[in-house]
Amino acid sequence: MKLGVAKNKKKILVSGYNNNMVIHPMWLRERVTDAKYFDKNNGQRLYDPSKIKKNIKIERALIKNKFLNIKFSDGVQSDYFIKDLINEINKNSFQKNLKLWNSNIKYKPIYKYEKNLFNSKRGLKVIKDFYKFGFSIIKKTPVKKNYILNFANSLGILRKTNFGKLFNVRSVRKASDLAYTSHALAAHTDNPYRRPIPGIQILHCLKNDSIGGHSTLTDGFAVVEYMRKKYPKYFKILSSVKIRFSYQDKNTYLENWGETIQLDSDNTIKRVRLSPRLDYVQVFKKDKLDQFYKARSLFIKLCNSKKFMIEFKLSPGDMMLMDNYRTLHGRTKYDMSVGERHLQGCYIEHDSVESKMKKLEANS
């Protein structure tokens, strides 16, 4: 991507993005960072942009020594670091860095633990790979109860739920959730009944010497794109019909609505919701419900298929991060009469992790 100045020196051109275009003068005027207009301590404007004249124009533009100098028609003149402008433009294409995968995935984002990981360049790569693939695994972390809280706090901000700051994934009597049994769990996303839905789940393996209990992961975005291409009618109904997700125990009743496939305004995938034990579609005419049930069944089948799902067994000390908006997880059934399976889990939010990533990028 490159920035250039038109021959009349009154237009800024960008090539390599959106089929080439002219940048709107107001877009540039709002990004003036001179001390008179911008507080660098907090990154906030010192003026109301609605007060700028709507017909603002560029009177003169010049590129020199990696900087773009612009004089606007309201008399404001400012220098822009071209790299910063390009980075700002590239923020619109965040999702283009995703790597969709299926069961034939060759490179897996697996790393060995080190102290102060998320204050280093290596930590930056872990986070970038997490967003690229929708998951990552850190091996040989300390096998200590509740250590997951220290790990989570080093990466982002904890999301407390009715299960507490952390939850213990092991079989118990009269379980409040099927996760706390030895039953197999099909591919699913967590907590679709919450507002907002937790963005990232972390699981820390403390013990796993029972028979069975293998973890599974599926790239939900890869399945969605497969359906978009191969089954467009099913894709359309799953991305347009809102369904109700609910959870209840003796102290809690949670409920939320949303599409199985949630799209952004440009039709890119924003989020996947799949929790077949907790979802309830509203009443439609029979033909529409027939199509919905067929579409949902196919989606569930694909998410649990050998084509898309990977299976592996976590070892004590393994810390697994999963993007709860994209990656579906599950497990195979395990035998409680042999050994023990004990994981601890928690949730953190995307904004805090993205903040950590941007901070590391700025310092690298």
C-alpha positions as CSV (number, residue, x, y, z in Angstrom):
1,M,0.0,0.0,0.0
2,K,1.3,3.5,-0.9
3,L,0.2,7.1,-0.4
4,G,0.8,9.7,-3.0
5,V,-0.1,13.3,-3.9
6,A,-2.0,14.1,-7.0
7,K,-0.4,16.4,-9.6
8,N,-2.5,19.4,-8.5
9,K,-1.2,18.8,-5.0
10,K,-4.8,19.0,-3.6
11,K,-5.6,15.3,-3.3
12,I,-4.1,12.4,-1.4
13,L,-4.2,9.1,-3.2
14,V,-3.9,5.6,-1.7
15,S,-3.1,2.6,-3.9
16,G,-3.4,-1.1,-3.0
17,Y,-6.5,-0.6,-0.9
18,N,-10.2,-0.7,-2.0
19,N,-9.2,-0.5,-5.7
20,N,-7.3,2.7,-5.2
21,M,-9.0,5.8,-3.9
22,V,-8.8,9.5,-2.9
23,I,-8.7,10.0,0.8
24,H,-11.5,12.4,2.0
25,P,-10.0,15.7,3.3
26,M,-12.1,15.5,6.5
27,W,-10.7,12.0,7.3
28,L,-7.2,13.6,7.3
29,R,-8.3,16.8,9.1
30,E,-9.7,14.7,12.0
31,R,-6.3,13.0,12.4
32,V,-4.3,16.2,13.0
33,T,-2.1,15.6,16.0
34,D,-0.6,19.0,16.6
35,A,-0.7,20.0,20.3
36,K,-3.3,22.7,19.7
37,Y,-5.8,20.1,18.4
38,F,-4.8,16.8,20.1
39,D,-3.9,15.7,23.6
40,K,-1.1,13.2,23.2
41,N,-1.4,12.1,26.8
42,N,-4.8,10.6,26.3
43,G,-5.2,10.4,22.5
44,Q,-8.3,12.6,22.5
45,R,-9.2,15.6,20.3
46,L,-9.3,19.0,21.9
47,Y,-12.2,20.2,19.6
48,D,-15.5,19.0,18.3
49,P,-15.1,17.7,14.7
50,S,-18.7,18.6,13.9
51,K,-17.6,22.3,14.1
52,I,-15.2,21.8,11.1
53,K,-16.7,23.1,7.9
54,K,-18.2,20.3,5.8
55,N,-16.6,21.6,2.6
56,I,-13.1,21.4,4.0
57,K,-10.5,21.1,1.3
58,I,-6.8,20.5,0.9
59,E,-5.1,23.6,-0.4
60,R,-1.6,22.1,-0.7
61,A,0.0,18.7,0.0
62,L,3.6,17.6,-0.1
63,I,5.5,14.4,0.7
64,K,9.0,14.8,2.2
65,N,11.2,12.5,4.3
66,K,8.5,10.0,5.1
67,F,6.1,12.7,6.1
68,L,3.0,14.2,4.5
69,N,2.5,17.9,5.0
70,I,-1.0,19.2,4.4
71,K,-2.4,22.7,4.5
72,F,-6.2,22.7,4.8
73,S,-8.7,25.4,3.6
74,D,-9.5,26.4,7.2
75,G,-5.8,27.4,7.7
76,V,-4.7,24.4,9.7
77,Q,-1.4,22.9,8.6
78,S,0.0,19.6,9.9
79,D,2.6,16.9,9.3
80,Y,1.6,13.2,9.2
81,F,4.0,10.3,9.5
82,I,3.0,8.3,6.4
83,K,3.5,4.9,8.2
84,D,1.0,5.9,10.8
85,L,-1.6,6.8,8.1
86,I,-1.1,3.5,6.4
87,N,-1.4,1.6,9.7
88,E,-4.7,3.5,10.3
89,I,-6.0,2.5,6.9
90,N,-5.0,-1.1,7.5
91,K,-7.0,-1.3,10.6
92,N,-10.1,-1.6,8.4
93,S,-8.7,-5.0,7.1
94,F,-8.0,-6.7,10.4
95,Q,-9.9,-9.8,9.4
96,K,-7.7,-10.3,6.3
97,N,-4.9,-11.6,8.5
98,L,-7.0,-14.7,9.5
99,K,-5.8,-18.2,8.5
100,L,-8.7,-20.6,8.1
101,W,-7.9,-24.2,8.8
102,N,-9.3,-27.7,8.9
103,S,-8.1,-31.1,10.2
104,N,-5.2,-31.0,7.7
105,I,-3.7,-28.0,9.5
106,K,0.1,-28.3,9.3
107,Y,1.4,-25.5,11.5
108,K,-0.2,-25.3,14.9
109,P,0.4,-22.2,17.1
110,I,2.1,-24.1,20.0
111,Y,4.7,-22.4,22.2
112,K,6.8,-23.2,25.2
113,Y,6.1,-21.2,28.4
114,E,8.5,-18.5,29.6
115,K,8.3,-16.0,32.4
116,N,6.9,-12.6,31.5
117,L,5.9,-14.0,28.1
118,F,3.5,-11.2,27.3
119,N,6.1,-8.5,27.8
120,S,8.2,-9.7,25.0
121,K,8.4,-10.0,21.2
122,R,7.7,-13.7,21.5
123,G,4.5,-12.9,23.4
124,L,3.5,-10.6,20.5
125,K,3.9,-13.5,18.1
126,V,1.8,-15.7,20.4
127,I,-1.0,-13.1,20.4
128,K,-0.8,-12.5,16.7
129,D,-0.9,-16.3,16.0
130,F,-3.9,-16.5,18.4
131,Y,-5.8,-14.1,16.3
132,K,-4.6,-15.6,13.0
133,F,-5.7,-19.2,13.9
134,G,-8.3,-18.6,16.6
135,F,-6.4,-20.6,19.2
136,S,-2.9,-21.1,20.7
137,I,-1.4,-23.5,23.2
138,I,1.4,-22.7,25.7
139,K,3.1,-25.8,27.0
140,K,4.9,-26.4,30.3
141,T,3.3,-23.6,32.3
142,P,3.4,-24.1,36.2
143,V,1.1,-26.9,37.2
144,K,-0.4,-25.0,40.1
145,K,-4.0,-24.6,41.1
146,N,-5.3,-21.1,40.3
147,Y,-2.2,-20.2,38.3
148,I,-4.5,-19.6,35.4
149,L,-5.5,-16.3,37.1
150,N,-1.9,-15.0,37.0
151,F,-1.6,-16.0,33.4
152,A,-4.8,-14.4,32.4
153,N,-4.0,-11.2,34.1
154,S,-0.7,-11.0,32.3
155,L,-2.6,-11.1,29.0
156,G,-5.8,-9.3,29.5
157,I,-8.7,-8.4,31.9
158,L,-10.6,-11.2,33.6
159,R,-14.4,-11.6,33.0
160,K,-16.1,-12.8,36.1
161,T,-19.3,-14.8,35.6
162,N,-21.8,-16.6,37.9
163,F,-19.2,-19.5,37.8
164,G,-16.7,-17.1,39.5
165,K,-13.4,-15.7,38.3
166,L,-12.4,-19.3,37.4
167,F,-14.1,-22.6,37.1
168,N,-13.0,-26.2,37.6
169,V,-13.7,-28.5,34.7
170,R,-14.0,-32.0,36.3
171,S,-16.8,-34.4,37.0
172,V,-19.0,-33.7,40.0
173,R,-22.4,-35.0,41.2
174,K,-25.5,-33.0,40.2
175,A,-23.5,-30.9,37.8
176,S,-24.9,-27.5,37.0
177,D,-23.4,-27.9,33.5
178,L,-22.6,-30.8,31.3
179,A,-19.0,-29.6,31.2
180,Y,-18.7,-30.8,34.8
181,T,-19.5,-34.4,33.9
182,S,-17.5,-37.1,32.1
183,H,-19.9,-37.0,29.0
184,A,-18.5,-36.2,25.6
185,L,-19.1,-32.6,24.5
186,A,-19.7,-31.9,20.9
187,A,-18.1,-28.8,19.2
188,H,-19.6,-25.6,20.7
189,T,-18.9,-22.1,21.7
190,D,-19.3,-21.0,25.3
191,N,-21.9,-18.8,26.9
192,P,-24.0,-17.7,23.9
193,Y,-26.7,-16.8,26.5
194,R,-24.7,-13.9,28.0
195,R,-24.7,-10.2,27.1
196,P,-22.0,-9.7,26.0
197,I,-20.6,-13.1,25.2
198,P,-17.1,-13.6,26.7
199,G,-14.5,-13.2,23.9
200,I,-11.7,-15.5,24.9
201,Q,-11.6,-18.7,26.9
202,I,-8.5,-20.1,28.6
203,L,-8.2,-23.7,29.9
204,H,-5.3,-24.9,32.0
205,C,-4.6,-28.6,32.3
206,L,-3.7,-29.7,35.9
207,K,-4.3,-33.4,35.5
208,N,-5.3,-35.6,32.6
209,D,-4.4,-39.3,33.1
210,S,-7.9,-40.7,32.7
211,I,-8.9,-42.9,29.7
212,G,-10.3,-40.6,27.0
213,G,-10.9,-36.9,27.6
214,H,-9.3,-35.7,24.4
215,S,-9.8,-32.1,23.5
216,T,-11.2,-31.0,20.2
217,L,-11.1,-27.8,18.2
218,T,-12.8,-26.6,15.0
219,D,-12.3,-23.4,13.1
220,G,-15.9,-22.2,12.9
221,F,-15.1,-19.6,10.4
222,A,-13.7,-22.2,8.0
223,V,-16.9,-24.2,8.3
224,V,-19.0,-21.1,7.6
225,E,-17.0,-20.2,4.5
226,Y,-17.4,-23.8,3.3
227,M,-21.1,-23.5,3.7
228,R,-21.2,-20.1,2.1
229,K,-19.7,-21.7,-1.0
230,K,-21.2,-25.2,-1.1
231,Y,-24.6,-24.6,0.6
232,P,-25.6,-20.9,0.1
233,K,-29.2,-21.4,1.0
234,Y,-28.3,-23.0,4.3
235,F,-25.7,-20.3,4.9
236,K,-28.3,-17.6,4.3
237,I,-30.8,-19.0,6.8
238,L,-28.2,-19.6,9.5
239,S,-27.0,-16.0,9.1
240,S,-30.4,-14.5,9.1
241,V,-32.5,-16.3,11.7
242,K,-32.0,-15.2,15.4
243,I,-32.4,-18.0,17.9
244,R,-32.7,-17.9,21.7
245,F,-29.9,-19.3,23.9
246,S,-30.7,-19.8,27.6
247,Y,-29.0,-21.1,30.8
248,Q,-30.5,-21.7,34.2
249,D,-29.6,-23.2,37.5
250,K,-31.0,-22.7,41.0
251,N,-29.6,-19.2,41.3
252,T,-29.3,-18.0,37.7
253,Y,-31.4,-17.5,34.5
254,L,-29.5,-16.1,31.5
255,E,-30.9,-15.5,28.0
256,N,-29.7,-13.9,24.8
257,W,-30.7,-13.9,21.1
258,G,-28.4,-14.1,18.0
259,E,-27.7,-15.8,14.7
260,T,-25.7,-19.0,14.4
261,I,-23.6,-17.2,11.9
262,Q,-23.3,-13.4,12.6
263,L,-22.1,-11.3,9.7
264,D,-20.6,-7.8,9.7
265,S,-21.9,-5.0,7.5
266,D,-19.5,-6.1,4.7
267,N,-20.7,-9.8,5.0
268,T,-17.4,-10.9,6.6
269,I,-17.9,-13.3,9.6
270,K,-18.2,-11.6,12.9
271,R,-19.1,-14.4,15.2
272,V,-20.3,-18.0,15.4
273,R,-22.7,-19.2,18.0
274,L,-23.2,-22.9,18.4
275,S,-24.6,-24.6,21.5
276,P,-27.1,-27.2,20.5
277,R,-28.1,-28.2,24.0
278,L,-29.1,-24.6,24.8
279,D,-30.7,-23.1,21.6
280,Y,-34.3,-22.6,20.8
281,V,-35.6,-21.3,17.4
282,Q,-38.7,-19.1,17.3
283,V,-41.9,-20.2,15.6
284,F,-41.9,-19.9,11.8
285,K,-43.9,-21.5,9.0
286,K,-43.1,-25.2,8.5
287,D,-41.2,-24.7,5.3
288,K,-38.8,-22.2,6.9
289,L,-38.3,-24.4,10.0
290,D,-37.6,-27.4,7.7
291,Q,-34.8,-25.4,6.1
292,F,-33.5,-24.1,9.4
293,Y,-33.3,-27.6,11.0
294,K,-31.6,-29.0,7.9
295,A,-29.1,-26.2,7.9
296,R,-28.4,-26.4,11.6
297,S,-27.9,-30.2,11.4
298,L,-25.4,-29.8,8.5
299,F,-23.5,-27.1,10.4
300,I,-23.3,-29.3,13.5
301,K,-22.2,-32.3,11.5
302,L,-19.5,-30.3,9.7
303,C,-18.2,-28.8,12.9
304,N,-17.8,-32.3,14.4
305,S,-16.5,-34.0,11.2
306,K,-13.1,-35.4,10.5
307,K,-12.8,-32.9,7.7
308,F,-12.7,-29.9,10.1
309,M,-12.1,-31.1,13.7
310,I,-8.7,-31.7,15.3
311,E,-8.3,-33.9,18.4
312,F,-5.5,-34.1,20.9
313,K,-4.9,-34.7,24.6
314,L,-3.8,-31.9,26.8
315,S,-0.9,-32.6,29.2
316,P,-0.5,-31.1,32.7
317,G,0.9,-27.6,32.3
318,D,-0.7,-27.0,28.9
319,M,-2.5,-23.6,28.7
320,M,-5.0,-23.4,25.8
321,L,-6.4,-20.1,24.5
322,M,-9.5,-20.1,22.3
323,D,-11.3,-17.3,20.5
324,N,-14.9,-17.9,21.6
325,Y,-16.3,-15.9,18.7
326,R,-14.6,-18.2,16.2
327,T,-13.2,-21.5,17.5
328,L,-15.5,-24.3,18.7
329,H,-14.2,-26.7,21.3
330,G,-15.3,-30.0,22.8
331,R,-14.0,-33.2,24.3
332,T,-14.3,-36.9,24.0
333,K,-15.9,-39.0,26.8
334,Y,-13.6,-40.1,29.6
335,D,-13.6,-43.0,32.1
336,M,-13.9,-41.7,35.7
337,S,-12.8,-45.0,37.2
338,V,-9.3,-44.6,35.8
339,G,-7.1,-41.6,36.8
340,E,-8.4,-38.0,36.9
341,R,-9.1,-35.2,34.5
342,H,-9.0,-31.7,36.0
343,L,-8.8,-28.4,34.0
344,Q,-9.3,-24.9,35.3
345,G,-10.8,-22.3,33.0
346,C,-11.6,-18.5,32.9
347,Y,-12.6,-15.8,30.4
348,I,-10.9,-12.6,29.3
349,E,-12.1,-10.0,26.8
350,H,-10.8,-9.2,23.3
351,D,-10.3,-5.5,23.8
352,S,-7.8,-6.0,26.6
353,V,-5.8,-8.6,24.6
354,E,-5.9,-6.4,21.5
355,S,-4.6,-3.5,23.7
356,K,-1.7,-5.7,24.9
357,M,-0.9,-6.6,21.2
358,K,-1.0,-3.0,20.0
359,K,1.2,-1.9,23.0
360,L,3.8,-4.6,22.2
361,E,3.7,-3.7,18.5
362,A,4.4,0.0,19.4
363,N,7.3,-1.0,21.5
364,S,8.9,-3.5,19.1
